[in-house]
């Protein structure tokens, strides 16, 4: 599933030596992780380990105190979420940030509506574009006219992912995308992630569930107390190995990290 990162060329993203403190406490302490096109890297660790804080430096929600971010080998300046979007970085939070009373197309284009030459919102074109992108990502999606509050959890994820992909996301940050979903819905999200990988996107997956990491990720980076324990190829380790990294803070013997 995963291949050695040494012969894969330039990473899509490199977070290099990132540090950030809050009130004198180092939330992230000299952490380096990278991500390649068509790859899913899981970020794991206890609450407070620093994984969400690290990734918020990439999404523009936080500004790091030290370190550098490289996108396709070039140094990136990310001071806010708008900067991140300019680098084709999109974040899908657990809350999904969808407008419950609007349909899929209205959510897809929320704040970026398509308009007719006369200046009116072009609902027909927005629906046609939504059908097109959904046809690529989730061909079984049918509820184009329903408000998204009527959709299942997996369908809502589809809408959030479609929005990111439509606006040219190359780097996707997903925060526990299968939390609170049933088995069928979780499988739907897994299939969406496979489709995104096939299209060459790179995905950082913030995850608590080790089983999801083993199923969805190519590599896993484990953090503890703000520091990186290590990064491992998922197909070279067991659930217990990763659990040991999270709890004990050390990489398993005989595994390159």
DRENDO-1510 file (C-alpha; in Angstrom, 1 decimal, always signed):
<recs>
REC; n; res; u; v; w
REC; 1; UNK; +0.0; +0.0; +0.0 .
REC; 2; UNK; +2.6; +2.5; +1.0 .
REC; 3; UNK; +6.0; +2.9; -0.6 .
REC; 4; UNK; +9.3; +4.3; +0.7 .
REC; 5; UNK; +9.2; +8.0; +0.8 .
REC; 6; UNK; +12.8; +8.3; -0.2 .
REC; 7; UNK; +12.3; +7.8; -3.9 .
REC; 8; UNK; +9.0; +9.7; -4.2 .
REC; 9; UNK; +10.4; +13.1; -5.1 .
REC; 10; UNK; +9.2; +16.3; -3.5 .
REC; 11; UNK; +6.6; +16.1; -0.8 .
REC; 12; UNK; +3.3; +17.9; -1.4 .
REC; 13; UNK; +3.6; +19.3; +2.1 .
REC; 14; UNK; +6.4; +19.5; +4.6 .
REC; 15; UNK; +5.9; +20.8; +8.0 .
REC; 16; UNK; +9.5; +21.3; +9.2 .
REC; 17; UNK; +10.5; +21.8; +12.8 .
REC; 18; UNK; +7.2; +23.4; +13.8 .
REC; 19; UNK; +6.9; +24.9; +17.3 .
REC; 20; UNK; +4.0; +26.8; +18.9 .
REC; 21; UNK; +3.5; +27.7; +22.6 .
REC; 22; UNK; +0.4; +28.9; +24.5 .
REC; 23; UNK; +1.0; +30.6; +27.8 .
REC; 24; UNK; +4.5; +29.3; +28.1 .
REC; 25; UNK; +3.6; +25.7; +27.4 .
REC; 26; UNK; +4.9; +24.1; +24.2 .
REC; 27; UNK; +1.8; +22.7; +22.4 .
REC; 28; UNK; +4.0; +21.6; +19.5 .
REC; 29; UNK; +7.7; +21.1; +20.0 .
REC; 30; UNK; +10.0; +20.9; +16.9 .
REC; 31; UNK; +7.8; +18.6; +14.9 .
REC; 32; UNK; +8.5; +17.6; +11.3 .
REC; 33; UNK; +5.9; +15.7; +9.2 .
REC; 34; UNK; +5.4; +15.4; +5.4 .
REC; 35; UNK; +2.7; +14.3; +3.0 .
REC; 36; UNK; +3.0; +13.1; -0.6 .
REC; 37; UNK; +0.4; +13.3; -3.4 .
REC; 38; UNK; -2.1; +10.4; -3.3 .
REC; 39; UNK; -1.2; +9.6; +0.3 .
REC; 40; UNK; -3.1; +9.6; +3.5 .
REC; 41; UNK; -1.1; +10.4; +6.7 .
REC; 42; UNK; -2.9; +9.8; +10.0 .
REC; 43; UNK; -2.1; +12.0; +12.9 .
REC; 44; UNK; -2.6; +10.3; +16.3 .
REC; 45; UNK; -2.1; +11.0; +19.9 .
REC; 46; UNK; -4.0; +11.6; +23.1 .
REC; 47; UNK; -6.1; +14.7; +23.6 .
REC; 48; UNK; -3.6; +17.5; +24.1 .
REC; 49; UNK; -0.8; +15.7; +22.2 .
REC; 50; UNK; -0.6; +18.6; +19.8 .
REC; 51; UNK; -1.9; +17.0; +16.6 .
REC; 52; UNK; -4.7; +19.4; +16.0 .
REC; 53; UNK; -2.5; +22.4; +17.0 .
REC; 54; UNK; +0.1; +21.3; +14.5 .
REC; 55; UNK; -2.4; +21.0; +11.7 .
REC; 56; UNK; -4.0; +24.3; +12.5 .
REC; 57; UNK; -0.6; +25.9; +11.6 .
REC; 58; UNK; -1.1; +24.4; +8.1 .
REC; 59; UNK; -4.8; +25.5; +7.9 .
REC; 60; UNK; -3.9; +29.0; +8.9 .
REC; 61; UNK; -6.0; +28.9; +12.1 .
REC; 62; UNK; -2.8; +29.3; +14.2 .
REC; 63; UNK; +0.5; +31.0; +13.5 .
REC; 64; UNK; +3.5; +28.9; +14.5 .
REC; 65; UNK; +6.3; +30.4; +16.6 .
REC; 66; UNK; +9.1; +28.7; +14.8 .
REC; 67; UNK; +9.6; +26.3; +11.8 .
REC; 68; UNK; +8.8; +26.4; +8.1 .
REC; 69; UNK; +6.1; +25.1; +5.8 .
REC; 70; UNK; +6.9; +23.9; +2.3 .
REC; 71; UNK; +4.3; +23.2; -0.4 .
REC; 72; UNK; +5.6; +21.3; -3.4 .
REC; 73; UNK; +9.2; +22.2; -2.2 .
REC; 74; UNK; +8.6; +25.9; -2.0 .
REC; 75; UNK; +8.5; +27.8; +1.2 .
REC; 76; UNK; +4.9; +28.9; +2.0 .
REC; 77; UNK; +3.7; +31.8; +4.1 .
REC; 78; UNK; +0.4; +30.8; +5.8 .
REC; 79; UNK; -0.8; +33.5; +8.2 .
REC; 80; UNK; -4.6; +32.9; +8.0 .
REC; 81; UNK; -7.1; +30.5; +6.4 .
REC; 82; UNK; -7.3; +32.6; +3.2 .
REC; 83; UNK; -3.5; +32.1; +2.7 .
REC; 84; UNK; -4.1; +28.3; +3.2 .
REC; 85; UNK; -6.8; +28.2; +0.6 .
REC; 86; UNK; -4.5; +30.1; -1.9 .
REC; 87; UNK; -2.2; +27.0; -1.5 .
REC; 88; UNK; -5.2; +24.7; -2.3 .
REC; 89; UNK; -5.4; +23.6; +1.4 .
REC; 90; UNK; -8.9; +22.9; +2.5 .
REC; 91; UNK; -10.0; +21.7; +6.0 .
REC; 92; UNK; -13.0; +19.6; +6.8 .
REC; 93; UNK; -13.8; +19.9; +10.5 .
REC; 94; UNK; -15.8; +17.4; +12.5 .
REC; 95; UNK; -18.6; +20.0; +12.6 .
REC; 96; UNK; -18.5; +20.2; +8.8 .
REC; 97; UNK; -19.6; +23.8; +8.8 .
REC; 98; UNK; -22.7; +23.2; +6.6 .
REC; 99; UNK; -25.8; +25.4; +6.5 .
REC; 100; UNK; -28.4; +23.0; +7.6 .
REC; 101; UNK; -31.4; +24.7; +5.9 .
REC; 102; UNK; -29.8; +24.8; +2.5 .
REC; 103; UNK; -29.4; +22.1; -0.1 .
REC; 104; UNK; -26.2; +20.5; -1.3 .
REC; 105; UNK; -25.6; +23.0; -4.2 .
REC; 106; UNK; -26.2; +26.0; -2.0 .
REC; 107; UNK; -23.7; +24.6; +0.6 .
REC; 108; UNK; -21.2; +23.7; -2.1 .
REC; 109; UNK; -21.1; +27.3; -3.3 .
REC; 110; UNK; -21.7; +29.0; +0.0 .
REC; 111; UNK; -20.0; +32.4; -0.1 .
REC; 112; UNK; -18.7; +31.6; -3.7 .
REC; 113; UNK; -22.1; +31.5; -5.5 .
REC; 114; UNK; -22.2; +31.3; -9.3 .
REC; 115; UNK; -24.2; +34.2; -10.9 .
REC; 116; UNK; -25.9; +34.8; -14.2 .
REC; 117; UNK; -24.7; +37.6; -16.5 .
REC; 118; UNK; -27.6; +39.7; -15.0 .
REC; 119; UNK; -26.1; +39.2; -11.6 .
REC; 120; UNK; -28.6; +36.8; -10.1 .
REC; 121; UNK; -27.6; +33.6; -8.3 .
REC; 122; UNK; -27.5; +30.9; -10.9 .
REC; 123; UNK; -29.2; +28.0; -9.1 .
REC; 124; UNK; -29.5; +25.8; -12.2 .
REC; 125; UNK; -25.8; +26.0; -13.0 .
REC; 126; UNK; -24.8; +25.4; -9.3 .
REC; 127; UNK; -27.0; +22.3; -9.2 .
REC; 128; UNK; -25.5; +21.0; -12.5 .
REC; 129; UNK; -22.0; +21.5; -11.2 .
REC; 130; UNK; -22.9; +19.8; -7.9 .
REC; 131; UNK; -24.3; +16.8; -9.8 .
REC; 132; UNK; -21.1; +16.6; -11.8 .
REC; 133; UNK; -18.7; +16.6; -8.8 .
REC; 134; UNK; -21.0; +14.3; -6.8 .
REC; 135; UNK; -21.1; +11.9; -9.8 .
REC; 136; UNK; -17.3; +11.7; -9.5 .
REC; 137; UNK; -17.2; +11.4; -5.7 .
REC; 138; UNK; -20.4; +9.7; -4.6 .
REC; 139; UNK; -22.4; +8.4; -7.6 .
REC; 140; UNK; -25.2; +7.1; -5.2 .
REC; 141; UNK; -26.0; +10.6; -4.0 .
REC; 142; UNK; -29.5; +11.5; -5.0 .
REC; 143; UNK; -30.8; +14.1; -2.5 .
REC; 144; UNK; -29.9; +17.3; -4.4 .
REC; 145; UNK; -33.2; +19.1; -3.5 .
REC; 146; UNK; -33.2; +18.3; +0.3 .
REC; 147; UNK; -31.8; +20.6; +3.0 .
REC; 148; UNK; -28.6; +19.0; +4.2 .
REC; 149; UNK; -30.0; +18.6; +7.7 .
REC; 150; UNK; -32.1; +15.8; +6.2 .
REC; 151; UNK; -29.0; +14.0; +5.0 .
REC; 152; UNK; -27.2; +11.2; +6.7 .
REC; 153; UNK; -23.8; +11.7; +8.3 .
REC; 154; UNK; -22.0; +10.1; +5.3 .
REC; 155; UNK; -23.9; +12.2; +2.8 .
REC; 156; UNK; -23.1; +15.4; +4.7 .
REC; 157; UNK; -19.4; +14.4; +4.6 .
REC; 158; UNK; -19.8; +13.9; +0.8 .
REC; 159; UNK; -21.1; +17.5; +0.5 .
REC; 160; UNK; -18.2; +18.9; +2.6 .
REC; 161; UNK; -15.7; +16.9; +0.6 .
REC; 162; UNK; -17.2; +17.9; -2.7 .
REC; 163; UNK; -17.0; +21.5; -1.8 .
REC; 164; UNK; -13.3; +21.2; -1.0 .
REC; 165; UNK; -12.6; +19.3; -4.2 .
REC; 166; UNK; -14.6; +21.6; -6.4 .
REC; 167; UNK; -12.5; +24.5; -5.3 .
REC; 168; UNK; -9.3; +22.7; -6.3 .
REC; 169; UNK; -8.1; +21.3; -2.9 .
REC; 170; UNK; -4.8; +19.5; -3.4 .
REC; 171; UNK; -4.2; +19.1; +0.3 .
REC; 172; UNK; -7.1; +18.0; +2.5 .
REC; 173; UNK; -7.2; +18.1; +6.3 .
REC; 174; UNK; -9.9; +15.9; +7.7 .
REC; 175; UNK; -10.7; +16.0; +11.4 .
REC; 176; UNK; -12.1; +12.6; +12.5 .
REC; 177; UNK; -14.2; +12.2; +9.4 .
REC; 178; UNK; -15.9; +9.0; +10.6 .
REC; 179; UNK; -16.7; +10.1; +14.2 .
REC; 180; UNK; -20.3; +9.4; +15.1 .
REC; 181; UNK; -20.9; +7.5; +11.8 .
REC; 182; UNK; -22.3; +3.9; +11.6 .
REC; 183; UNK; -20.4; +1.1; +9.7 .
REC; 184; UNK; -22.2; +1.8; +6.3 .
REC; 185; UNK; -21.5; +5.5; +6.5 .
REC; 186; UNK; -17.9; +4.9; +7.6 .
REC; 187; UNK; -17.4; +2.7; +4.6 .
REC; 188; UNK; -18.8; +5.5; +2.4 .
REC; 189; UNK; -16.3; +7.9; +3.7 .
REC; 190; UNK; -13.5; +5.3; +3.2 .
REC; 191; UNK; -14.5; +5.0; -0.4 .
REC; 192; UNK; -14.5; +8.8; -0.8 .
REC; 193; UNK; -11.0; +8.9; +0.6 .
REC; 194; UNK; -9.8; +6.2; -1.8 .
REC; 195; UNK; -11.3; +8.3; -4.7 .
REC; 196; UNK; -9.5; +11.4; -3.5 .
REC; 197; UNK; -6.2; +9.5; -3.3 .
REC; 198; UNK; -6.7; +8.2; -6.8 .
REC; 199; UNK; -7.1; +11.9; -7.9 .
REC; 200; UNK; -3.7; +12.7; -6.4 .
REC; 201; UNK; -4.8; +14.6; -3.3 .
REC; 202; UNK; -2.8; +14.4; -0.2 .
REC; 203; UNK; -4.8; +14.0; +3.0 .
REC; 204; UNK; -3.9; +14.6; +6.7 .
REC; 205; UNK; -6.3; +12.6; +8.8 .
REC; 206; UNK; -6.6; +13.6; +12.5 .
REC; 207; UNK; -7.9; +10.4; +14.1 .
REC; 208; UNK; -8.4; +8.8; +17.5 .
REC; 209; UNK; -9.5; +5.4; +16.2 .
REC; 210; UNK; -6.5; +3.2; +15.4 .
REC; 211; UNK; -8.6; +0.8; +13.3 .
REC; 212; UNK; -9.6; +3.7; +11.0 .
REC; 213; UNK; -5.9; +4.6; +10.7 .
REC; 214; UNK; -5.0; +1.0; +9.8 .
REC; 215; UNK; -7.7; +0.9; +7.2 .
REC; 216; UNK; -7.5; +4.4; +5.7 .
REC; 217; UNK; -3.9; +5.6; +6.1 .
REC; 218; UNK; -0.6; +4.9; +4.3 .
REC; 219; UNK; +1.5; +6.3; +7.1 .
REC; 220; UNK; +0.8; +7.3; +10.7 .
REC; 221; UNK; +2.5; +10.1; +12.7 .
REC; 222; UNK; +2.1; +9.8; +16.4 .
REC; 223; UNK; +2.5; +12.7; +18.8 .
REC; 224; UNK; +2.8; +12.8; +22.6 .
REC; 225; UNK; +3.2; +15.9; +24.8 .
REC; 226; UNK; +3.7; +18.1; +21.8 .
REC; 227; UNK; +6.5; +16.1; +20.3 .
REC; 228; UNK; +6.6; +13.6; +17.4 .
REC; 229; UNK; +7.1; +10.1; +18.6 .
REC; 230; UNK; +7.6; +8.9; +15.1 .
REC; 231; UNK; +6.1; +8.2; +11.7 .
REC; 232; UNK; +5.6; +4.6; +10.5 .
REC; 233; UNK; +4.3; +2.9; +7.4 .
REC; 234; UNK; +0.9; +1.5; +8.4 .
REC; 235; UNK; +1.5; -1.8; +6.6 .
REC; 236; UNK; +4.6; -2.5; +8.6 .
REC; 237; UNK; +3.0; -2.2; +12.1 .
REC; 238; UNK; +0.2; -3.6; +14.1 .
REC; 239; UNK; -2.6; -1.9; +16.1 .
REC; 240; UNK; -0.6; -2.7; +19.2 .
REC; 241; UNK; +2.5; -1.1; +17.8 .
REC; 242; UNK; +0.7; +2.2; +17.2 .
REC; 243; UNK; -1.0; +2.0; +20.6 .
REC; 244; UNK; +2.4; +1.6; +22.2 .
REC; 245; UNK; +3.6; +4.7; +20.4 .
REC; 246; UNK; +0.6; +6.7; +21.7 .
REC; 247; UNK; +0.8; +5.4; +25.3 .
REC; 248; UNK; +4.6; +4.8; +25.8 .
REC; 249; UNK; +5.9; +7.5; +23.4 .
REC; 250; UNK; +8.3; +5.2; +21.6 .
REC; 251; UNK; +8.5; +3.6; +18.2 .
REC; 252; UNK; +8.4; -0.3; +18.0 .
REC; 253; UNK; +11.7; -2.1; +17.6 .
REC; 254; UNK; +12.7; -3.0; +14.1 .
REC; 255; UNK; +10.4; -0.5; +12.5 .
REC; 256; UNK; +11.9; +2.4; +10.5 .
REC; 257; UNK; +10.4; +5.7; +11.8 .
</recs>
